[in-house]
């Protein structure tokens, strides 16, 4: 599993990156939406974990560009601002799910695994019979 953590808060990114790597997850980081798009242009990623509130390109703008340019990348949004409206908008724009900060590591890993399952189902040749799980 190759994931890209996108957050402008180094004090959040650094420990989370270390903890995910200890679990054998291939983790890359970007400090902004712009950096994330540059990284994705030359690296294949499975899942992006995207902070909603960042200077410059915010989470919604970044999500829209990721989905436009790399539709096969699943996106989990993080919000520390309890903005349910923004999270719902993100889901409407194609995000896999959202989580509130601070995230619990086991919960995040579980969501990452779920996102990988969805990616495999939607990959060409990934599943013979796709099912619609939308509500």
Secondary structure by P-SEA (a helix, b strand, c coil): cbbbbbcccaaaaaaaaaaaaaaccbbbbbccaaaaaaaaacccccccccccccccccaaaaaaaaaaccccbbbbbbbccccaaaaaaaaaacccccccccccaaaaaaaaaaaaaaaaaaccccccbbbbccc
